[in-house]
Amino acid sequence: MSFFFRSKTAPAPTVFVVDDEVLLLELAETILTPLGCKVRTFTDPEVALKEFPAAAPAVVLTDYAMGRMSGMDLIRECRKLNPSQKTILISGTVDGEVFAGAPVKPDLFVAKPYDVNKLVETVRKMMKP
């Protein structure tokens, strides 16, 4: 049974997971796919941003530190395209204070290493209307 209880005719909600650690992308996909999500993973936030308009993800989960573009940069750019975009920032290097003064903030923050149940609970909150 689908975790999100979508109808048989409704498409699975798309979730973007953006992290430069491939193992964490694979873990997120393994956790979220059986719950009724279409998971799209990206190691490069710029590639995720290019795919964003056509995919219209329900939720964007992004790591904070990823090289040329941070997770906060990705959230800002996604919100330019969709001001109501639901986002979750994930990090093992910073805490929630990193976005305290930012003009664009994630909806939720999850510290790494995250518990599987915590990730499921967080995504579930974001999927509620």
C-alpha positions as CSV (number, residue, x, y, z in Angstrom):
1,M,0.0,0.0,0.0
2,S,1.2,3.5,-0.8
3,F,2.3,5.6,2.1
4,F,0.8,8.7,0.5
5,F,-2.5,7.0,-0.2
6,R,-2.8,8.4,-3.7
7,S,-5.5,7.2,-6.0
8,K,-4.7,4.6,-8.6
9,T,-5.0,7.1,-11.4
10,A,-3.0,9.9,-9.7
11,P,0.7,10.1,-10.6
12,A,3.2,9.4,-7.8
13,P,4.5,12.7,-6.3
14,T,8.0,13.5,-7.4
15,V,10.6,14.1,-4.8
16,F,14.0,15.6,-5.8
17,V,16.9,14.5,-3.6
18,V,20.1,16.5,-4.2
19,D,23.3,15.5,-2.4
20,D,26.9,15.1,-3.6
21,E,27.2,11.9,-1.6
22,V,25.9,9.1,-3.9
23,L,25.4,6.7,-0.9
24,L,23.0,9.1,0.7
25,L,21.1,9.5,-2.6
26,E,20.8,5.7,-2.9
27,L,19.6,5.6,0.8
28,A,16.9,8.2,0.2
29,E,15.7,6.5,-2.9
30,T,15.5,3.2,-1.1
31,I,13.5,4.7,1.7
32,L,11.1,7.0,-0.3
33,T,10.3,4.9,-3.4
34,P,8.3,2.2,-1.5
35,L,6.3,5.0,0.1
36,G,4.7,6.0,-3.2
37,C,7.2,8.6,-4.4
38,K,8.9,9.0,-7.7
39,V,12.4,9.8,-6.5
40,R,14.8,11.7,-8.7
41,T,18.3,12.0,-7.5
42,F,21.0,14.5,-8.4
43,T,24.6,14.9,-7.4
44,D,24.7,18.3,-9.1
45,P,22.3,21.0,-7.9
46,E,22.6,22.8,-11.2
47,V,21.3,19.8,-13.1
48,A,18.5,19.4,-10.6
49,L,17.6,23.1,-11.2
50,K,17.5,22.5,-15.0
51,E,15.1,19.6,-14.5
52,F,13.0,21.4,-11.9
53,P,10.5,23.3,-14.2
54,A,9.5,20.2,-16.2
55,A,9.4,17.8,-13.2
56,A,7.5,20.1,-10.8
57,P,8.6,18.1,-7.7
58,A,6.3,18.0,-4.7
59,V,9.3,18.3,-2.4
60,V,13.0,19.2,-2.8
61,L,15.4,17.6,-0.3
62,T,18.8,19.1,-0.6
63,D,22.1,18.9,1.2
64,Y,23.7,22.2,2.3
65,A,27.3,21.9,1.2
66,M,27.8,20.7,-2.4
67,G,30.5,22.8,-4.1
68,R,29.6,25.5,-6.6
69,M,25.9,25.8,-5.5
70,S,24.8,25.3,-1.9
71,G,21.5,23.8,-0.9
72,M,20.4,27.3,0.2
73,D,21.2,28.6,-3.3
74,L,19.2,25.8,-4.8
75,I,16.2,26.5,-2.5
76,R,16.4,30.2,-3.5
77,E,16.4,29.4,-7.2
78,C,13.6,26.8,-6.9
79,R,11.5,29.4,-5.1
80,K,12.1,31.9,-7.8
81,L,10.4,29.4,-10.2
82,N,7.8,28.2,-7.7
83,P,7.3,30.5,-4.7
84,S,5.4,27.8,-2.8
85,Q,7.9,25.0,-3.4
86,K,8.2,22.7,-0.3
87,T,11.9,22.2,0.7
88,I,13.9,20.3,3.2
89,L,17.5,21.2,3.9
90,I,19.8,18.4,5.1
91,S,23.2,18.9,6.6
92,G,25.9,17.3,8.6
93,T,28.1,20.4,8.6
94,V,25.8,23.2,9.7
95,D,22.7,23.6,11.9
96,G,19.4,25.4,11.4
97,E,21.1,28.7,12.3
98,V,22.7,28.8,8.8
99,F,19.5,30.1,7.4
100,A,18.2,32.1,10.3
101,G,18.8,35.5,8.5
102,A,18.4,34.2,5.0
103,P,15.6,35.8,2.9
104,V,14.5,32.4,1.6
105,K,14.4,29.6,4.1
106,P,13.7,25.8,3.8
107,D,10.4,24.6,5.3
108,L,12.2,22.0,7.4
109,F,15.8,21.1,8.5
110,V,17.2,17.6,9.1
111,A,20.6,17.0,10.6
112,K,22.9,14.3,9.3
113,P,23.2,11.5,10.0
114,Y,19.5,11.2,9.9
115,D,17.4,8.4,11.2
116,V,15.3,6.6,8.5
117,N,12.1,7.3,10.5
118,K,13.0,11.0,10.8
119,L,13.4,11.3,7.0
120,V,10.1,9.5,6.4
121,E,8.3,11.7,9.0
122,T,9.8,14.9,7.5
123,V,8.8,14.0,3.9
124,R,5.4,13.0,5.1
125,K,4.9,16.4,6.7
126,M,5.8,18.1,3.5
127,M,3.4,15.9,1.5
128,K,0.4,16.9,3.5
129,P,-1.8,19.5,1.7
